[in-house]
Amino acid sequence: MSVRDSSSGTTAASKSVSGNLGGKVHDHHRQRLAVVYVRQSTPRQVIENRESTRLQYALADRAIDLGWHRDRVLVIDEDLGQSGTSIENRPGFQRLMAEIALDHVGLVLGLQVSRLARSCKDWYHLLELCGVYRALLSDHDSLYDPAQFNDRLLLGLQGMMSEAELHLIRCRMDQGVRQKAERGELFTLVPLGYLRAPDNQVALDPDEQVQAVVRIVFEKFAELGSGRAVVAYLVREGMRLPSRPHYGPDRGQLVWRKPATATVYGMLHNPIYAGAYSYGRQQIDPRGKVPGRPSTGRRCQSMDDWHVLLQDKLPAYISWDQYLANRKRLTQNTARFETRGAPREGSSLLGGLAVCGRCGRRLHVVYDGRPGTALYQCQNSEPADPCDSPSVVAEPVDALIAEQVLRALEPAALELSLQVEQDGRREQERGTAHWRQVLERSHYQADRARRQYDMVEPENRLIARELESRWKRHSARSRSSKKNTPVCKLRQQSICKLGTWMRFTPWPRTCLRCGPPRRRVTRIARRSFDICWTASRSPWQAKRSWSM
């Protein structure tokens, strides 16, 4: 065959293919819209893979070649940067399905099947709608009619291959992530108190105040036994928690924020503070996912189900044994009346501790609102073995227990009072050290703002005004920090509350906050208070303390 004959044969073949494609298109198709669906999986692909985006937009010319007028071609590109794994968060695909169901679409064009959907559930739903409403599907080289069995079978196989391809991509990525996690080198975000070094290693935050605040959280939890009590202590003492934002204009900078309960509990649950690297502490449960909320469905796993756990891998704030003790204590706090957790609200002494003598179950504490009417109640309602003594009054039981505890502690009263004095001094030293660091930081920020203001040219008022306002703001913050130091705050306080077990301690007693001795003040109602000498220097202050 000559070259001329070869070219004429190719032209005839192309005309034949074009005729076969056009044979499926009828007038009732052209009377409706031709929809061009444009999608890229990630925002990075939108920026870098621009040629693929141009090819998808160019499908509008293909619709014109098939007989559609340019005004009847609709381009849907709302899903640029969205994954095709699900119909969620894809308003463009949802709009396409709605238009087909309203019988407004005669042709759907996409560069590939995977651009329309990578989920068989969404893909087969689209095929079902197109088959019912006689809408055609077209990619870069073929035209399909979902109402025909052969075309629908071929489209179904292409959708399955598209979903399988996504599964293989995920498997390869998961294997790489798992292998890196097994070496202890996979870090996305590090918690507060840690920093990512330039060599991709995790180290303690070099700021001394940050390290001190993190250690205070763990020490107070070991003392108080409750995360909410730790938060209340931080709020009462005016302490803030450090944070280095990972996003935004303050990325990487040290920011001090008000204590949050979720932050404290996250610190107590995170094993990185014990020097252990972990991966897979949370897994996604599809049953718990909420449409439109990608972060939902996460479930915490037990330590045995973690994928990776490497101890002594990172610098630590606490020991591994202390971390396990904290987890056990947190578990006890969540199981109400079933385990011995933190003391709860109410006047009863044995909440969560009292056990029924007949069935061995934990007794619930019931209050009816009147003083002295608390009950320890057994809620064993099993028909096979019901409890004969369902409740007992709490007041005589608590009085007996208190008497026995005081009698047992009486020989060690002196040692306990000395221990309390040492704890009070340690608490005072810890608070003083914290506020000294706060003052040092505030003075540094004020001096730095002053130096920046001194370096600017006086004529450049556009910058000088901003630096001057910043200098005044930091100077006012420095004066406020100095005014709120523990020494000044203690002179404004009045009552230093004592626990029940301190009532029998010998004199002289010392203040748990500032250290000076106390003095006993008795009101007309025969009620005694222990007043700190530093705080009550005048009758007016003592009267103010009684009203608090």
DRENZA-607092 format. One record per residue (C-alpha): residue number from 1; residue in one letter; x, y, z. Coordinates in pm, whole numbers, m for minus. Last residue first. Layout:
% residues N
{NUM; 'a'; {X; Y; Z}} ...
This chain:
% residues 548
{548; 'm'; {m1509; 3521; 10189}} {547; 's'; {m1699; 3709; 10461}} {546; 'w'; {m1468; 3584; 10736}} {545; 's'; {m1163; 3716; 10544}} {544; 'r'; {m1307; 4067; 10522}} {543; 'k'; {m1351; 4074; 10898}} {542; 'a'; {m985; 3969; 10937}} {541; 'q'; {m879; 4240; 10690}} {540; 'w'; {m1072; 4507; 10881}} {539; 'p'; {m932; 4381; 11212}} {538; 's'; {m579; 4458; 11083}} {537; 'r'; {m264; 4264; 10996}} {536; 's'; {m440; 3956; 10868}} {535; 'a'; {m252; 3830; 10557}} {534; 't'; {104; 3803; 10686}} {533; 'w'; {m6; 3668; 11022}} {532; 'c'; {m207; 3393; 10846}} {531; 'i'; {m548; 3337; 11003}} {530; 'd'; {m665; 2998; 11136}} {529; 'f'; {m1040; 3025; 11192}} {528; 's'; {m1254; 2936; 11491}} {527; 'r'; {m1632; 2932; 11511}} {526; 'r'; {m1786; 3020; 11845}} {525; 'a'; {m2065; 3223; 11677}} {524; 'i'; {m1906; 3538; 11817}} {523; 'r'; {m1598; 3470; 11607}} {522; 't'; {m1279; 3307; 11720}} {521; 'v'; {m938; 3389; 11569}} {520; 'r'; {m646; 3143; 11604}} {519; 'r'; {m306; 3260; 11488}} {518; 'r'; {m88; 3120; 11213}} {517; 'p'; {287; 3112; 11183}} {516; 'p'; {475; 3241; 10873}} {515; 'g'; {538; 2988; 10587}} {514; 'c'; {381; 3159; 10284}} {513; 'r'; {129; 2910; 10144}} {512; 'l'; {82; 2630; 10398}} {511; 'c'; {91; 2878; 10683}} {510; 't'; {257; 2740; 10992}} {509; 'r'; {108; 2595; 11309}} {508; 'p'; {262; 2661; 11646}} {507; 'w'; {100; 2461; 11791}} {506; 'p'; {18; 2091; 11792}} {505; 't'; {m169; 1909; 11515}} {504; 'f'; {m520; 1789; 11616}} {503; 'r'; {m712; 1987; 11353}} {502; 'm'; {m480; 1889; 11070}} {501; 'w'; {m666; 1568; 10968}} {500; 't'; {m972; 1769; 10878}} {499; 'g'; {m781; 1973; 10621}} {498; 'l'; {m680; 2331; 10690}} {497; 'k'; {m787; 2640; 10495}} {496; 'c'; {m563; 2944; 10491}} {495; 'i'; {m804; 3237; 10535}} {494; 's'; {m689; 3589; 10455}} {493; 'q'; {m522; 3659; 10124}} {492; 'q'; {m413; 4009; 10020}} {491; 'r'; {m63; 3985; 10166}} {490; 'l'; {m28; 3647; 9998}} {489; 'k'; {m90; 3801; 9655}} {488; 'c'; {194; 4052; 9695}} {487; 'v'; {440; 3781; 9795}} {486; 'p'; {307; 3538; 9529}} {485; 't'; {381; 3782; 9242}} {484; 'n'; {81; 3960; 9089}} {483; 'k'; {231; 4313; 9103}} {482; 'k'; {546; 4205; 8921}} {481; 's'; {342; 4046; 8644}} {480; 's'; {132; 4363; 8609}} {479; 'r'; {443; 4580; 8587}} {478; 's'; {584; 4356; 8313}} {477; 'r'; {253; 4358; 8124}} {476; 'a'; {249; 4737; 8136}} {475; 's'; {604; 4746; 7998}} {474; 'h'; {511; 4499; 7724}} {473; 'r'; {220; 4716; 7612}} {472; 'k'; {420; 5038; 7631}} {471; 'w'; {697; 4888; 7416}} {470; 'r'; {445; 4759; 7161}} {469; 's'; {283; 5104; 7143}} {468; 'e'; {624; 5259; 7084}} {467; 'l'; {714; 5003; 6820}} {466; 'e'; {391; 5078; 6629}} {465; 'r'; {441; 5454; 6652}} {464; 'a'; {806; 5428; 6549}} {463; 'i'; {725; 5229; 6236}} {462; 'l'; {514; 5491; 6055}} {461; 'r'; {694; 5764; 6251}} {460; 'n'; {1012; 5721; 6051}} {459; 'e'; {1163; 6053; 6149}} {458; 'p'; {1285; 5921; 6484}} {457; 'e'; {1489; 5648; 6312}} {456; 'v'; {1432; 5304; 6463}} {455; 'm'; {1697; 5153; 6689}} {454; 'd'; {1556; 5297; 7014}} {453; 'y'; {1214; 5138; 6953}} {452; 'q'; {1368; 4797; 6893}} {451; 'r'; {1572; 4834; 7211}} {450; 'r'; {1259; 4925; 7408}} {449; 'a'; {1068; 4624; 7273}} {448; 'r'; {1358; 4400; 7373}} {447; 'd'; {1369; 4554; 7718}} {446; 'a'; {994; 4494; 7766}} {445; 'q'; {1020; 4136; 7638}} {444; 'y'; {1316; 4066; 7867}} {443; 'h'; {1139; 4215; 8170}} {442; 's'; {830; 4001; 8098}} {441; 'r'; {1044; 3687; 8067}} {440; 'e'; {1229; 3753; 8391}} {439; 'l'; {906; 3830; 8572}} {438; 'v'; {748; 3504; 8453}} {437; 'q'; {1061; 3314; 8552}} {436; 'r'; {1045; 3465; 8901}} {435; 'w'; {677; 3374; 8906}} {434; 'h'; {758; 3010; 8849}} {433; 'a'; {1042; 3005; 9103}} {432; 't'; {817; 3162; 9366}} {431; 'g'; {543; 2909; 9297}} {430; 'r'; {786; 2618; 9333}} {429; 'e'; {943; 2764; 9646}} {428; 'q'; {601; 2813; 9803}} {427; 'e'; {494; 2460; 9719}} {426; 'r'; {816; 2326; 9869}} {425; 'r'; {759; 2536; 10179}} {424; 'g'; {407; 2404; 10213}} {423; 'd'; {519; 2046; 10157}} {422; 'q'; {787; 2087; 10425}} {421; 'e'; {534; 2229; 10669}} {420; 'v'; {294; 1947; 10593}} {419; 'q'; {570; 1696; 10656}} {418; 'l'; {649; 1863; 10986}} {417; 's'; {283; 1847; 11086}} {416; 'l'; {267; 1483; 10982}} {415; 'e'; {577; 1393; 11182}} {414; 'l'; {435; 1564; 11488}} {413; 'a'; {97; 1394; 11455}} {412; 'a'; {246; 1047; 11401}} {411; 'p'; {107; 896; 11721}} {410; 'e'; {m235; 1055; 11645}} {409; 'l'; {m268; 913; 11295}} {408; 'a'; {m443; 590; 11395}} {407; 'r'; {m673; 768; 11638}} {406; 'l'; {m759; 1029; 11376}} {405; 'v'; {m840; 758; 11122}} {404; 'q'; {m1056; 566; 11370}} {403; 'e'; {m1252; 875; 11467}} {402; 'a'; {m1303; 973; 11102}} {401; 'i'; {m1426; 620; 11020}} {400; 'l'; {m1675; 625; 11306}} {399; 'a'; {m1804; 971; 11209}} {398; 'd'; {m1835; 866; 10846}} {397; 'v'; {m2039; 558; 10940}} {396; 'p'; {m2261; 764; 11170}} {395; 'e'; {m2331; 1020; 10891}} {394; 'a'; {m2367; 783; 10593}} {393; 'v'; {m2708; 632; 10668}} {392; 'v'; {m2730; 277; 10528}} {391; 's'; {m2891; 140; 10213}} {390; 'p'; {m3003; m181; 10030}} {389; 's'; {m2975; m429; 10317}} {388; 'd'; {m3124; m757; 10186}} {387; 'c'; {m2932; m757; 9853}} {386; 'p'; {m3093; m958; 9571}} {385; 'd'; {m2927; m1283; 9452}} {384; 'a'; {m3118; m1444; 9163}} {383; 'p'; {m3332; m1139; 9085}} {382; 'e'; {m3025; m913; 9035}} {381; 's'; {m3106; m564; 9158}} {380; 'n'; {m2780; m478; 9335}} {379; 'q'; {m2806; m104; 9379}} {378; 'c'; {m2644; m83; 9722}} {377; 'q'; {m2696; 257; 9881}} {376; 'y'; {m2469; 457; 10107}} {375; 'l'; {m2699; 738; 10217}} {374; 'a'; {m2650; 1110; 10278}} {373; 't'; {m2903; 1273; 10512}} {372; 'g'; {m2677; 1497; 10722}} {371; 'p'; {m2773; 1818; 10546}} {370; 'r'; {m3087; 1799; 10327}} {369; 'g'; {m3055; 1788; 9948}} {368; 'd'; {m3153; 1423; 9893}} {367; 'y'; {m2801; 1286; 9852}} {366; 'v'; {m2724; 928; 9740}} {365; 'v'; {m2376; 775; 9750}} {364; 'h'; {m2345; 446; 9560}} {363; 'l'; {m2204; 139; 9731}} {362; 'r'; {m1951; m74; 9547}} {361; 'r'; {m2050; m439; 9521}} {360; 'g'; {m1945; m718; 9761}} {359; 'c'; {m2287; m887; 9777}} {358; 'r'; {m2343; m901; 10152}} {357; 'g'; {m2094; m658; 10310}} {356; 'c'; {m2158; m389; 10050}} {355; 'v'; {m1840; m196; 9976}} {354; 'a'; {m1755; 161; 10074}} {353; 'l'; {m1464; 315; 9883}} {352; 'g'; {m1623; 496; 9586}} {351; 'g'; {m1763; 767; 9814}} {350; 'l'; {m1636; 685; 10164}} {349; 'l'; {m1601; 1030; 10317}} {348; 's'; {m1945; 1167; 10232}} {347; 's'; {m1983; 1546; 10217}} {346; 'g'; {m2042; 1575; 9843}} {345; 'e'; {m1835; 1617; 9529}} {344; 'r'; {m1585; 1351; 9431}} {343; 'p'; {m1259; 1226; 9575}} {342; 'a'; {m1035; 1085; 9298}} {341; 'g'; {m1074; 720; 9203}} {340; 'r'; {m1124; 399; 9394}} {339; 't'; {m1304; 180; 9147}} {338; 'e'; {m1666; 106; 9057}} {337; 'f'; {m1839; 410; 9206}} {336; 'r'; {m1762; 610; 8889}} {335; 'a'; {m1525; 449; 8644}} {334; 't'; {m1357; 759; 8493}} {333; 'n'; {m1141; 832; 8798}} {332; 'q'; {m1015; 476; 8821}} {331; 't'; {m902; 486; 8460}} {330; 'l'; {m721; 814; 8522}} {329; 'r'; {m544; 660; 8821}} {328; 'k'; {m431; 362; 8616}} {327; 'r'; {m301; 590; 8343}} {326; 'n'; {m112; 799; 8600}} {325; 'a'; {42; 486; 8755}} {324; 'l'; {156; 370; 8411}} {323; 'y'; {318; 709; 8351}} {322; 'q'; {486; 698; 8692}} {321; 'd'; {632; 358; 8611}} {320; 'w'; {763; 490; 8278}} {319; 's'; {945; 774; 8450}} {318; 'i'; {856; 1141; 8412}} {317; 'y'; {980; 1435; 8202}} {316; 'a'; {1144; 1219; 7938}} {315; 'p'; {1394; 1251; 7653}} {314; 'l'; {1304; 1010; 7372}} {313; 'k'; {1354; 642; 7290}} {312; 'd'; {1352; 499; 7642}} {311; 'q'; {1052; 279; 7552}} {310; 'l'; {950; 192; 7197}} {309; 'l'; {580; 119; 7142}} {308; 'v'; {456; 55; 6786}} {307; 'h'; {120; m67; 6653}} {306; 'w'; {m71; m6; 6976}} {305; 'd'; {m320; m284; 7051}} {304; 'd'; {m162; m393; 7382}} {303; 'm'; {m173; m34; 7509}} {302; 's'; {m548; m21; 7472}} {301; 'q'; {m688; 171; 7179}} {300; 'c'; {m838; 519; 7168}} {299; 'r'; {m1111; 554; 6907}} {298; 'r'; {m1116; 808; 6626}} {297; 'g'; {m1446; 829; 6437}} {296; 't'; {m1446; 1204; 6395}} {295; 's'; {m1157; 1413; 6257}} {294; 'p'; {m1301; 1434; 5904}} {293; 'r'; {m1623; 1610; 6008}} {292; 'g'; {m1851; 1662; 5706}} {291; 'p'; {m2031; 1333; 5750}} {290; 'v'; {m1982; 1195; 6105}} {289; 'k'; {m1755; 895; 6150}} {288; 'g'; {m1831; 663; 6442}} {287; 'r'; {m1914; 350; 6246}} {286; 'p'; {m1603; 390; 6034}} {285; 'd'; {m1381; 339; 6343}} {284; 'i'; {m1050; 515; 6297}} {283; 'q'; {m762; 408; 6517}} {282; 'q'; {m590; 589; 6799}} {281; 'r'; {m274; 488; 6987}} {280; 'g'; {m128; 374; 6655}} {279; 'y'; {231; 490; 6703}} {278; 's'; {426; 524; 7023}} {277; 'y'; {769; 652; 7123}} {276; 'a'; {841; 634; 7494}} {275; 'g'; {1035; 893; 7700}} {274; 'a'; {775; 916; 7977}} {273; 'y'; {645; 1247; 7838}} {272; 'i'; {609; 1070; 7501}} {271; 'p'; {355; 837; 7659}} {270; 'n'; {67; 1088; 7604}} {269; 'h'; {m227; 1024; 7837}} {268; 'l'; {m132; 1277; 8107}} {267; 'm'; {m43; 1544; 7852}} {266; 'g'; {m371; 1498; 7667}} {265; 'y'; {m558; 1522; 7997}} {264; 'v'; {m393; 1858; 8065}} {263; 't'; {m471; 1992; 7717}} {262; 'a'; {m834; 1875; 7729}} {261; 't'; {m885; 2048; 8064}} {260; 'a'; {m760; 2381; 7933}} {259; 'p'; {m514; 2610; 8108}} {258; 'k'; {m509; 2967; 7972}} {257; 'r'; {m254; 3030; 7702}} {256; 'w'; {113; 3124; 7679}} {255; 'v'; {259; 3147; 7327}} {254; 'l'; {611; 3045; 7226}} {253; 'q'; {672; 3094; 6854}} {252; 'g'; {688; 2801; 6612}} {251; 'r'; {403; 2929; 6396}} {250; 'd'; {272; 3262; 6524}} {249; 'p'; {134; 3368; 6180}} {248; 'g'; {m71; 3049; 6142}} {247; 'y'; {9; 2683; 6184}} {246; 'h'; {204; 2460; 6423}} {245; 'p'; {138; 2681; 6724}} {244; 'r'; {397; 2659; 7003}} {243; 's'; {212; 2635; 7333}} {242; 'p'; {292; 2699; 7695}} {241; 'l'; {38; 2655; 7974}} {240; 'r'; {m55; 2944; 8200}} {239; 'm'; {m32; 2987; 8575}} {238; 'g'; {m261; 3222; 8768}} {237; 'e'; {m243; 3023; 9091}} {236; 'r'; {m616; 2953; 9094}} {235; 'v'; {m622; 2868; 8724}} {234; 'l'; {m330; 2626; 8760}} {233; 'y'; {m487; 2465; 9067}} {232; 'a'; {m825; 2429; 8895}} {231; 'v'; {m655; 2263; 8598}} {230; 'v'; {m476; 2021; 8830}} {229; 'a'; {m803; 1945; 9009}} {228; 'r'; {m962; 1874; 8671}} {227; 'g'; {m687; 1623; 8595}} {226; 's'; {m738; 1440; 8922}} {225; 'g'; {m502; 1264; 9165}} {224; 'l'; {m416; 1574; 9370}} {223; 'e'; {m51; 1499; 9455}} {222; 'a'; {55; 1289; 9155}} {221; 'f'; {m147; 1527; 8938}} {220; 'k'; {31; 1822; 9098}} {219; 'e'; {370; 1674; 9015}} {218; 'f'; {272; 1599; 8655}} {217; 'v'; {143; 1951; 8587}} {216; 'i'; {435; 2114; 8773}} {215; 'r'; {680; 1923; 8551}} {214; 'v'; {521; 2075; 8240}} {213; 'v'; {535; 2423; 8396}} {212; 'a'; {905; 2386; 8481}} {211; 'q'; {996; 2264; 8131}} {210; 'v'; {823; 2562; 7972}} {209; 'q'; {987; 2801; 8218}} {208; 'e'; {1331; 2664; 8137}} {207; 'd'; {1292; 2721; 7761}} {206; 'p'; {1507; 2468; 7576}} {205; 'd'; {1199; 2257; 7489}} {204; 'l'; {1303; 1898; 7529}} {203; 'a'; {1428; 1724; 7218}} {202; 'v'; {1281; 1541; 6918}} {201; 'q'; {1519; 1468; 6630}} {200; 'n'; {1462; 1581; 6272}} {199; 'd'; {1825; 1705; 6241}} {198; 'p'; {1700; 2065; 6274}} {197; 'a'; {1551; 1978; 6616}} {196; 'r'; {1177; 1929; 6658}} {195; 'l'; {1067; 2069; 6992}} {194; 'y'; {910; 1930; 7308}} {193; 'g'; {728; 2076; 7612}} {192; 'l'; {400; 2099; 7428}} {191; 'p'; {327; 1798; 7212}} {190; 'v'; {512; 1706; 6890}} {189; 'l'; {333; 1708; 6555}} {188; 't'; {383; 1469; 6261}} {187; 'f'; {663; 1252; 6385}} {186; 'l'; {776; 925; 6228}} {185; 'e'; {1133; 838; 6328}} {184; 'g'; {1078; 566; 6587}} {183; 'r'; {1227; 293; 6365}} {182; 'e'; {896; 108; 6369}} {181; 'a'; {727; 435; 6270}} {180; 'k'; {934; 456; 5949}} {179; 'q'; {833; 105; 5851}} {178; 'r'; {469; 173; 5932}} {177; 'v'; {464; 491; 5722}} {176; 'g'; {623; 316; 5424}} {175; 'q'; {382; 25; 5452}} {174; 'd'; {88; 264; 5481}} {173; 'm'; {193; 446; 5163}} {172; 'r'; {222; 124; 4965}} {171; 'c'; {m112; m1; 5094}} {170; 'r'; {m282; 331; 5017}} {169; 'i'; {m164; 324; 4656}} {168; 'l'; {m285; m35; 4623}} {167; 'h'; {m630; 56; 4755}} {166; 'l'; {m654; 353; 4518}} {165; 'e'; {m578; 122; 4226}} {164; 'a'; {m842; m122; 4348}} {163; 'e'; {m1102; 158; 4348}} {162; 's'; {m1012; 252; 3989}} {161; 'm'; {m1011; m113; 3881}} {160; 'm'; {m1361; m157; 4025}} {159; 'g'; {m1482; 154; 3843}} {158; 'q'; {m1334; 32; 3515}} {157; 'l'; {m1506; m304; 3558}} {156; 'g'; {m1841; m133; 3618}} {155; 'l'; {m1795; 84; 3309}} {154; 'l'; {m1732; m225; 3096}} {153; 'l'; {m2042; m398; 3230}} {152; 'r'; {m2250; m83; 3173}} {151; 'd'; {m2128; m57; 2816}} {150; 'n'; {m2214; m421; 2747}} {149; 'f'; {m2557; m400; 2916}} {148; 'q'; {m2680; m87; 2742}} {147; 'a'; {m2856; 174; 2959}} {146; 'p'; {m2516; 293; 3081}} {145; 'd'; {m2446; 432; 2729}} {144; 'y'; {m2075; 484; 2682}} {143; 'l'; {m1862; 711; 2462}} {142; 's'; {m1490; 653; 2421}} {141; 'd'; {m1151; 831; 2389}} {140; 'h'; {m1109; 1104; 2656}} {139; 'd'; {m1401; 990; 2870}} {138; 's'; {m1774; 987; 2796}} {137; 'l'; {m2090; 892; 2983}} {136; 'l'; {m2441; 916; 2838}} {135; 'a'; {m2761; 1008; 3022}} {134; 'r'; {m3076; 803; 2962}} {133; 'y'; {m3252; 897; 3290}} {132; 'v'; {m3260; 541; 3431}} {131; 'g'; {m2919; 437; 3303}} {130; 'c'; {m2752; 759; 3413}} {129; 'l'; {m2902; 725; 3761}} {128; 'e'; {m2785; 365; 3794}} {127; 'l'; {m2439; 447; 3661}} {126; 'l'; {m2400; 726; 3919}} {125; 'h'; {m2508; 494; 4199}} {124; 'y'; {m2261; 237; 4068}} {123; 'w'; {m1979; 492; 4094}} {122; 'd'; {m2075; 620; 4439}} {121; 'k'; {m2078; 272; 4594}} {120; 'c'; {m1782; 156; 4386}} {119; 's'; {m1569; 432; 4535}} {118; 'r'; {m1299; 604; 4332}} {117; 'a'; {m1547; 843; 4171}} {116; 'l'; {m1571; 1084; 3875}} {115; 'r'; {m1202; 1148; 3819}} {114; 's'; {m1132; 776; 3854}} {113; 'v'; {m1340; 713; 3542}} {112; 'q'; {m1099; 923; 3342}} {111; 'l'; {m1100; 1261; 3163}} {110; 'g'; {m1464; 1313; 3249}} {109; 'l'; {m1771; 1398; 3041}} {108; 'v'; {m2133; 1352; 3142}} {107; 'l'; {m2395; 1371; 2864}} {106; 'g'; {m2773; 1424; 2855}} {105; 'v'; {m2819; 1607; 3184}} {104; 'h'; {m3128; 1792; 3310}} {103; 'd'; {m3335; 1489; 3406}} {102; 'l'; {m3371; 1608; 3769}} {101; 'a'; {m3182; 1298; 3888}} {100; 'i'; {m2897; 1389; 3655}} {99; 'e'; {m2879; 1744; 3794}} {98; 'a'; {m2879; 1613; 4151}} {97; 'm'; {m2600; 1367; 4082}} {96; 'l'; {m2386; 1642; 3926}} {95; 'r'; {m2452; 1875; 4222}} {94; 'q'; {m2339; 1602; 4461}} {93; 'f'; {m2026; 1556; 4253}} {92; 'g'; {m1953; 1930; 4270}} {91; 'p'; {m2031; 1954; 4642}} {90; 'r'; {m1762; 1697; 4725}} {89; 'n'; {m1707; 1710; 5103}} {88; 'e'; {m1858; 1362; 5137}} {87; 'i'; {m1912; 1166; 4814}} {86; 's'; {m1623; 939; 4905}} {85; 't'; {m1280; 829; 4785}} {84; 'g'; {m1271; 1098; 4514}} {83; 's'; {m1032; 1327; 4700}} {82; 'q'; {m1087; 1702; 4685}} {81; 'g'; {m842; 1963; 4550}} {80; 'l'; {m1072; 2079; 4269}} {79; 'd'; {m1421; 1960; 4363}} {78; 'e'; {m1611; 2276; 4267}} {77; 'd'; {m1516; 2232; 3902}} {76; 'i'; {m1851; 2169; 3730}} {75; 'v'; {m1847; 2284; 3366}} {74; 'l'; {m2185; 2309; 3190}} {73; 'v'; {m2215; 2286; 2811}} {72; 'r'; {m2555; 2396; 2672}} {71; 'd'; {m2433; 2747; 2580}} {70; 'r'; {m2159; 2593; 2365}} {69; 'h'; {m2418; 2404; 2160}} {68; 'w'; {m2394; 2030; 2179}} {67; 'g'; {m2333; 1829; 1862}} {66; 'l'; {m2064; 1574; 1947}} {65; 'd'; {m1791; 1821; 1849}} {64; 'i'; {m1929; 2067; 2105}} {63; 'a'; {m1904; 1800; 2376}} {62; 'r'; {m1543; 1739; 2277}} {61; 'd'; {m1473; 2111; 2303}} {60; 'a'; {m1597; 2103; 2664}} {59; 'l'; {m1349; 1820; 2726}} {58; 'a'; {m1077; 2089; 2711}} {57; 'y'; {m1142; 2171; 3079}} {56; 'q'; {m1023; 1823; 3169}} {55; 'l'; {m714; 1849; 2951}} {54; 'r'; {m627; 2185; 3109}} {53; 't'; {m650; 2033; 3459}} {52; 's'; {m417; 1751; 3357}} {51; 'e'; {m171; 2006; 3223}} {50; 'r'; {m179; 2198; 3549}} {49; 'n'; {m38; 1916; 3757}} {48; 'e'; {162; 2137; 4001}} {47; 'i'; {m90; 2374; 4157}} {46; 'v'; {m405; 2159; 4134}} {45; 'q'; {m200; 1853; 4223}} {44; 'r'; {m85; 2025; 4543}} {43; 'p'; {m446; 2109; 4628}} {42; 't'; {m520; 1735; 4629}} {41; 's'; {m729; 1488; 4426}} {40; 'q'; {m800; 1696; 4117}} {39; 'r'; {m1150; 1727; 3972}} {38; 'v'; {m1329; 1857; 3663}} {37; 'y'; {m1675; 1725; 3560}} {36; 'v'; {m1788; 1844; 3216}} {35; 'v'; {m2168; 1837; 3198}} {34; 'a'; {m2351; 1828; 2862}} {33; 'l'; {m2697; 1967; 2924}} {32; 'r'; {m3027; 1854; 2769}} {31; 'q'; {m3171; 1896; 2421}} {30; 'r'; {m2862; 1725; 2283}} {29; 'h'; {m2957; 1398; 2454}} {28; 'h'; {m3314; 1409; 2320}} {27; 'd'; {m3166; 1465; 1973}} {26; 'h'; {m2964; 1147; 1976}} {25; 'v'; {m2607; 1050; 2063}} {24; 'k'; {m2526; 681; 2048}} {23; 'g'; {m2445; 692; 1677}} {22; 'g'; {m2199; 974; 1735}} {21; 'l'; {m1940; 746; 1882}} {20; 'n'; {m1975; 496; 1595}} {19; 'g'; {m1954; 777; 1343}} {18; 's'; {m1642; 915; 1501}} {17; 'v'; {m1489; 569; 1491}} {16; 's'; {m1576; 537; 1123}} {15; 'k'; {m1441; 882; 1043}} {14; 's'; {m1117; 787; 1217}} {13; 'a'; {m1098; 469; 1010}} {12; 'a'; {m1158; 657; 688}} {11; 't'; {m881; 901; 767}} {10; 't'; {m646; 615; 847}} {9; 'g'; {m728; 447; 515}} {8; 's'; {m667; 771; 324}} {7; 's'; {m330; 806; 491}} {6; 's'; {m231; 453; 404}} {5; 'd'; {m346; 489; 39}} {4; 'r'; {m132; 799; m4}} {3; 'v'; {166; 627; 155}} {2; 's'; {130; 343; m87}} {1; 'm'; {0; 0; 0}} 
